[in-house]
Amino acid sequence: MKILVINCGSSSIKYKLFDMPGQKLATKGSIEHIGEKGSSIQDHYTGLKFILQKVDSIDAVGHRVVHGAEKFRRPVLIDDSVIRKIRQCCAIAPLHNPANLEGILACKQLLPGVKQVAVFDTAFHQTIPDYAYIYGLPYEYYKRNGIRKYGFHGTSHEYVAHEAAKALKKPLHVLKLITCHLGNGCSITAIDKGKSIDTSMGFTPLEGLVMGTRCGDIDPALVPYIMRKKKLDTSEMDAILNKTSGLKGISGLSNDMRVLEIAADKGNKRARLAIDIFTYRIKKYIGAYMAVMNGCDAIIFTAGIGENQKSVRDKICSNLFSYAHKPKCLVIPTNEELMIARQTFRLMDGELNV
C-alpha cells in the first residue's frame, strides 16, 4: 500500500511517500514560499497538484493536523464531519489548522475516491488526567471555551517512545519514559506505560520550555504589565512572546543553538546565559516528571537540538541522577512522517478487513 504523508504549513508543503507495511521511503520533498511574492506556487492546491505529478498509484493519504482539541483521541478517516470539526479547531490553532485543512481539501479534489486519514498532534496527549490539564482558572472557561492543556508534538513523542521500547528490549506498557523533543519548538512528555500523563506545552505551543523564539513559562501578570509599559496591542504582544523571545530574545543573537554555542565558547555572556536558562528549564521539567511517575527508566532526546547537540544533552544530564536510580539516556531520531504512515496504514488495514 502506497501512503502519501502530507504536512501543510502556512506557506509550505512537506511530503513523503511510503510503501507499507514495509515502511520503505519511496520519495520525499517539499515546497516552500507558497503564496509569497515571486513564487510560482500561489496556493496549496497548486502545490499539491505539482507534487502529485511526481508520485502515482497512491492508495491513501495521511495528513498531519496540529490541533484536534478534545474532539479526536486517535487518527480518523476523513469525511465531511471530520472536516467540519477540524475547521472548528481553527479558532484555537489559527496558525496551523487552516493550512492543514487546505491540504485536506486540495487532496479531496485532486484525488477523488482516495481515502484520507487525519493524525493529530494533540491526540497522544488525550490520556493526560484532568488534574494535569485543567488550569487554575474559573472552571466554566474549560467547559464553555475548551481552555485547558492540550500538548503538542504528540506524534513525535509517541514515535520515539515506541522506538525506545525496542532499544530497551522491553514492552512499552511496562516502561516509564521522559521524551524530550528539542528543536526550535521544544516539549517534554512524561509517558507511563505507553500513555502520555503530562506534557510541557499547553493550550498553545507557547507554554513550557524556553524555545528558539518562544518564551515558555512566565508570570502571566507580565503580559498586561508589558503591554501597558510598552503601549502594545495584543498582536504585538503575541509576536514578542512567540517570535522574539526564547533563545533569540535572551541572547540577542540567534535562535540557533549551534550559533549560540560557538558564541558562548568565544566568551559571549548572553549566549552562555541563554544556553544555561534553556538547559535549566529542561532539567527542572525532567525532575518534576520523575517525581510524578515515581521514577523513570529512560530519558529520550530527539529533534534538532536533542539529536545533534551532545554538549546540551550532557549539560542537562549532569548531576541529574545523583540522588536516584539512574535512567538510561537515549538519542532517537524522530520520524513523525513514518508514524503518520504507520497509523494511516493501521487504520486503512482495519477498514479493509472489517
N, C-alpha and C positions, 0 to 999 in steps of 0.2 A: 504494500500500500504506500503510495507516494503522498506525503503530507507536507504542505507548504505552510511554514510558520511565518506569520506577519507581525511586525511590531511597528505600528504607525505612531510617530511623534508629530508635533505640531507642524514641523517643516521637513520631516524625513520619513523614509520607509526603510526598515531593515528586514531582510528576509533570508530564510534558509529552507532548503528542500531536503527532506529526509526520506529514505527508503526504509519503511518499517515492516516488520518488527526488528529488522537487523540493525536499526539505528545508524545506518550509513548516511553520511552527509553527501548529497549529490551535487549541490551547488549552493552558493550564498552570495549576497551582495547588498548594496544599499544605494539609496538615492537621497541626496542632501539638498538643502536650499529650496525646497518646494514652495512655490508661491512668492519667492523673493525676486527682487529686481534683477533682470538679466538671465533668470533661469528659464530653460525651455520647458520645464515641468511646472505647471501652474496650479495643479491640484492633485489630490491623492488618487482620484480616478485615472488621470492621465499617467501618473507614476506607476500604478498597478498594471495598467494596460501595457506599459513599456516592459515591466518585469515579466508579465505573462507571455510575452513574445519570446522570452529566453527559456521558459520552462513549459513542459507539456505533460499530459497524462496525470493531472492532479486528481487524487481521489478524495482529499479533504483538506480544509484549511483550518489551522489553529491560530487564533488571534490572542495576543497579549492585551488584556483590558486592565487598566490600573485599578479602578475602583468599582467594587460590586456592593459596597455598603453591607447591610445585613440581608440583602436580597439573594445573595449567592454564596453558598458554603463550599461549592465544588464546581468543576468545569461543567458546562452545559452546552447542548446542541442549540444553535442559534435559530430562533424563529421570531415572528413579529412581536410576541410577548416579551422575549428576552431583549430585543432591540429597544422596546419601549422602556424597560426597566433600566437598561444601560443609559438611555437618554435622561432618565430621571436622576441618575447619579452624576450627571454633568454639573449639577449645581454645587456639589461638594468636591468635584475634581475638574474644575474648568480648564486647567492647563493640559490635561491628559485625555479624559474620556471623549471629548468631541473628536479628537484626532483618531482615537481607537475606533470610534463609531464610523467615521468617514471610510476607514479601511474595510470595515464590515459591509457597509452599504455598497462600496465600489465592487467588492468581490461578489456580492449578490447579483449585481448587474452583469459583471464580466464573466462569471462562472455559474450560469443558471443551472440548477439541479445538483451542484456540488455542495456537500454538507460542510457547514462551518461550525467550529467549536470556539467558545469563549473561555479563556483561562484567566482568572482574576488574581492580581497581586495580593488582594486583601483576603482571599478565600482561606488560605492556610491559617490565618490568624483568627478565624471564626471560632476556634476552640478555646480562646482565651476566656477565663471566667469573668463574670460580671464585676467582681470586686477589683479586678485588674484593669477593666476597660472603662468603668464609669468614672467620670471626673467629679471633683468636689464642687459641682455647680447645682443649681436647682434641678431636681430630677426630671421636671417637665421638659427641660431642654433636650434631654435624651429621648423621652417618649414622643415629643411632638416634632423635634427637629433632627433627630438622629445624631446628636452631638455626643461622641464617645471616641475612645481609641479604636482605630481600625488596623493600623500597621500596614507596612508595605514591603516590597522585596520578597513577598511570600514565596514566589516560585523559586527564587534563588535559595532561600533558607531551606525549603523543602528538598531541593535537589541535593545540596551539599550534605544535608542530614542523612539522606539515603546512601550517598557515596561514602560518608564517614562510617556508617554501619558496615558497609562492605570492607573498608580498610581495617576496621577493628575486629572483623570476623565475628560480629555479634548481631542478633536480631535488633532492629531499631526499637522494638517495643520494650526492650529491657534497658535502654540507654538514657542517660541524662546528658544532653548536649547544649553547648552555647555556641551559636553560629554568629560570626562577625562578618557582615557584608560591608567592606570598607572601600569605597571609591570616592567619587566626587559627592555622591549621596551615600550616607552611612546608616546602618541599623544593626542592632544586636537582638537576637531572639533566644529565649530560653525554651528548649524543646525537651519535654519529659515524655518518655515512652512514645515518641513519634509525633506528639502533638505540641503545637505552639501554646505556651501558657502565659507568656508575656513577651513584649517586644518594645523597642525603644521609640520608634516612630508612632505618631498618634492619630488624631483626626486628620492631619495632613502630614506630609513628609518632613515638616519643619521641626517637630518635637524630637528630643533625644540628644544624640551626639553632636558635637561640633563637626561640621562638614566642610566641603570645599568652599561654598559661598553661603551656607545656611548657618544660622546662629545656634540651633539646638535649644536646649532648655535655658530659659531665662526667667527672671521675675516678671510675671505678666503685667505688673504695675508699671514696668519700664515703658511699655508701649504707649499709653496715653501721656506719660511724662515726657518722653522724647518727642512725641507729636506736638505737644504744647511748646516745648522748649525750642524746637527747630521749625515750628509752624508748618508741619507736614500734613498732607491729606492721607487717607487710608491707602491709596495705591502707592504713594511714595514710601510710606512706612513698610508696606508689604514688600516692596522692591529691596529696601535696606535689609530686612530680615532674611530674605531668600537669595539675594543676588550680590550683595556687597559685604556680607558678614563672614563668619566662619574663619577658615584659614586665611582667606584673602583679606578679610577685614582686619584681623589681628596683626598679620604680618605686614600689611600694606604693600605686599609684593606679588603674591600669586596664590591661586588655589591648588596648584600642582605640588604635591608632596616632594617630588623629585627636585624641583627648583628650590623649595624651602630647605631641604637637607643640604644641598650644595652651599646655599647662602649661610646656613647655620654653622657649617664647618669652617666657613671663612670669617666667622665672628659676628654675623648679623644677629643681634639680640632679639629682635622681634620675630624673626624666622624661628629661632630656638624656642621662644615663648609660645608661638603658635603650635609647634610640634609637641611641647610639653602639655599644653592645655588639651590638645587632641588626644594624646595617649592617656592622660589622667582621667578624662571623662570615660574613655573606653574601659579602663581598669576599674573604675567605680561601678559601672554597669555590670561588668563581669562578676565582681564581688557580690553585688546585690542579687544577681540571678543564681549564683552558687548558694546563697542563703535561702532563697525562695525554694530551690529544689533540694535543699539539704545535701549538697554535693554536686559533683559534675564528673563525668567520665572523660569528656574531651571538649576542647575548645577548637573550633574550626575557623580559619581565616580564609576569606575569599574576596573576589573582585580586585580592582586595580591595585590599590594600596595593600590590601590583605594578602594578595598573592605575590606581589613583587617587591615590597619594601621590608626586607628582613630586619633592618635596624629598628623599624617601627614595631614589628612583632616582638622583637627582643625587649624593647623598652616597655611594652605592655605587660609582658610575662615576667619581667624582672621583679623578684620578691613577692610575686602574687600568691605563691602557693606555700610559703614557708610555714604557715600555721595549719595547713590542712593536707589531706591526701592530694597528691599532685596529679591532676588530669593530664592526658596526652594533649599535645598541641599539634594540630594537623593543618596543612595548607592544601586546600582542594579548589582547583579552578571551577568557577561556576559555569553552568551551561543552561541558562533559562530556556533557550530555544529548544534544546533537546527535551527538557522537562515538559514543555508545552506539547511537543510532538508525541511524547510518551502518553500524556494524559489524553490527547486527542485520539490517538490510536486505541487506547483502552476504552474510551467512550464509544468510538466507532465500532470496535470489535464487539462490544456488548450489544450494540444496536443490531449488528448483522446476525448475531447468534441468539436473538430473542426468539 
